[in-house]
Amino acid sequence: MSATLAKGSPPIDPLRRPTAPGIAGLLPARWSAAFDEAAYRHEAARSNADLIPRPLAILLHMPPEGHPERLMREIELVARLFDRDRDATSLHVDATGTGIVAARDLEVLARSLDRHFHFGPQARRRFVVGVSARALRRGDLAACASLGFEHVRLAEGGAGPDTGRAIELARREGMHTIAVDAPIADHRAAEAVVDLRPDAVTFMFPEAATFESAWSDLEPLAAVLAAGGYRDIGLDHRALPWLDAAGPLRLSAVAGSAPPRQPDVQVDQVGLGIGAVSRIHDAVSQNFPDAERWQQALDAAGLPVWRGHVLDADEQLRMDVIGELLRTGAVSIDAIERRYGVDFHQYFSQELERLHGSFGGLIASTPGRLAATSQGHLALRIMAACFDRTGARPPP
């Protein structure tokens, strides 16, 4: 794969670090403890009242081994807030923080989730478990497979032997797809990961100082992925990619043999566990990040909501534009205008001027559609930053 920056195109800003898009309302500085349990309950009720309520995507942070009781209590309390006929279409269990997969705890929690939430048919749901590649033990993923988990995401999957061993275990123990999140220092380390043939890979590397220096990292990594038979290079396959606004620069791809999957665009993410993040209706929120306060809230029969923020109309609009660009590499201008009642070109006039001025031939547009070129897919996360909120704007 070859990609070149349009000749004469200036960087977005030589002093701006091209990190992930960071919508102002999604940055922790805007989140407030004034958003409490009552606010969370209010947003859940508003979500239920939608004409066509969004499906639920459940993100569960595993507790320390041997202590699932409080998390089961949280599952029950939160599930009561959502109408029973709302399908949960995905479940992502994050066990990376605990170091190991506690199979017995996971079985108890999976039964609790199944009892309190309504999961859609197996063919339409997606169960993912995230584990540390270096801490994975023989039999862990076989236990997950017996509970309906078919996909694994290996965190910290660098080029060392731990990743190769974890991928082999995952294949042997029934995982249908294997994704690797790999912190990468250079293209040789990237080649070593690609040689292991995971079904999906996300390279994460230190933040660059300018757009040009970021491009010097992106281009060789993309070439490694293309040579390894990967496709959709640059597209972010997570349902809510904007939630890691402060995260590192990322480059994702899927193997050519992997089945295509379009994630749910409109979902309510229900975060359960210590530090878990939710997006319910028009609000984002986070649980207490420390075990003590999280436990105290549940022991008092309350929800462990620490802080949150209600998105205004401008933030929702920007979030949709950024999310669509990261997921698909394009923005349907006509659909956005119908959804929000705005003139896209007028509302985003400054952003579009910056986008076209900075990226030249990496972006193509028509009156009804904005799309990255094949080379532009490498810079999606940098281009999406053009739609960040940069100052006070009138609501749409």
Buried (B, 14 or more C-beta within 10 A) or exposed (E): BEBEBBEEBEBBEEEEBBBBBBBBBBBEEBBEEEBBBEBBBBBBBBBBEEEEBBBBBBBBBBBEBEEBEBBBBBBEBBBEBBEEEBBBBBBBBBBBBBBBBBBEBBBBBBEBBBEBBBBBEEEEBBBBBBBBBBBBEEEBBBBBBEBEBBBBBBBBBBBBEBBBBBBEBBBEBBBBBBBBBBBBEEBEBBBBBBEBBBBBBBBBBEBBBBBBBBBEBBBBBBBBBBEBEBBBBBBBBBBBBBBBBEBBBBBBBBBEEBEEEEBBEEBBBBBBBBBBBBBBBBBBBBBBEEBEBBBBBBEEEEBBBBBBBBBBBBBBBBBBBBBBBBBBBBBBBEBBBEEBEBEBEEBBEEBBEBBBEBBBBBBEBEEEEBBBBBBBBBBBBBBBBBBBBEEEBEEB
